Amino acid sequence: MASIIKASINLSEIPKDKIYVGKKGKYLPITITLNDDVDQFGNQGPVVVEQTKEEREAKQSKTYLGNVKVVWTNGDNVATAPRDNQPQAVSPATAVAKEDLPF
């Protein structure tokens, strides 16, 4: 199960109050979501600042920092985002499911 996921984040969107000091430096807890579908820009999901349980329950809006894109995979876990003029890679699970179809 190996993949390389590329991400870009907007540093000016980082809320300073979410940064905490750990033993080896300063940290920002983030959440990365990989969606099943690719958006119009070839991104496969967002990078957001992690929310506390209380923030989720209060339905506070998420702080979006950027997007992620799978640029390489060994095919065992996720498919790569399609490059310009190339079809999206088919994951092994999808390939097996298509082979089981009666038509």
C-alpha positions in Angstrom: 0.0 0.0 0.0 2.0 2.9 -1.2 1.1 6.2 -2.7 2.5 9.7 -3.2 0.1 12.5 -2.5 0.9 16.0 -3.5 -0.7 18.9 -1.6 -0.6 22.7 -1.7 -1.8 24.8 1.2 -2.4 28.6 1.5 -0.2 29.7 4.4 -2.2 32.9 4.9 -5.3 30.8 5.8 -3.6 29.1 8.8 -5.4 30.2 12.0 -2.7 31.0 14.5 -4.8 29.9 17.4 -4.8 26.3 16.1 -1.0 26.1 16.1 0.3 24.2 19.2 3.8 23.7 20.6 5.0 20.1 20.8 8.2 18.5 22.0 10.0 19.1 18.6 8.3 22.2 17.3 5.1 23.9 16.4 2.3 21.9 14.8 -1.0 22.5 13.0 -3.5 19.6 13.1 -4.9 19.1 9.6 -7.3 16.7 8.0 -6.9 15.4 4.4 -9.8 13.9 2.6 -9.4 11.7 -0.6 -12.6 11.8 -2.6 -13.7 9.1 -5.1 -14.1 11.7 -7.8 -11.6 14.2 -9.2 -12.7 17.8 -9.4 -12.4 20.1 -12.5 -8.8 21.0 -11.6 -7.7 17.4 -11.1 -7.7 17.6 -7.3 -8.9 14.6 -5.3 -9.7 16.2 -2.0 -9.3 19.1 0.4 -6.8 19.9 3.2 -8.6 21.5 6.1 -7.7 22.5 9.6 -8.8 19.8 12.0 -12.0 20.6 13.9 -12.7 19.7 17.5 -15.7 17.7 18.4 -17.4 20.8 19.7 -16.7 22.7 16.5 -18.2 19.8 14.4 -21.3 19.6 16.7 -21.8 23.4 16.4 -21.5 23.0 12.6 -18.8 25.6 12.4 -17.5 26.1 8.9 -14.2 24.4 8.0 -11.0 26.3 7.3 -9.8 25.1 3.9 -6.1 25.3 3.3 -5.7 23.7 -0.1 -6.1 20.6 -2.1 -4.5 17.2 -2.6 -3.8 15.0 -5.6 -2.5 11.5 -5.8 0.5 11.6 -8.2 1.7 8.0 -7.9 0.4 4.8 -6.4 1.3 1.1 -6.6 -2.4 0.5 -7.3 -3.3 -1.2 -4.0 -5.1 1.6 -2.3 -6.1 4.7 -4.5 -6.0 5.7 -8.1 -3.9 8.6 -9.4 -5.5 11.8 -10.6 -5.7 11.9 -14.4 -3.1 14.1 -16.1 -4.1 16.3 -19.0 -5.4 14.2 -22.0 -5.0 10.9 -20.1 -7.8 8.7 -18.7 -8.0 8.1 -15.0 -6.2 5.0 -13.7 -8.5 2.1 -12.7 -7.9 0.7 -9.3 -7.5 -3.1 -9.0 -10.8 -3.4 -7.0 -12.7 -1.7 -9.9 -11.0 -3.9 -12.5 -12.0 -7.0 -10.7 -15.6 -5.8 -10.3 -15.8 -5.2 -14.0 -14.5 -8.6 -14.8 -17.4 -10.2 -12.8 -20.1 -8.5 -14.9 -22.1 -10.9 -17.1 -21.9 -8.6 -20.2 
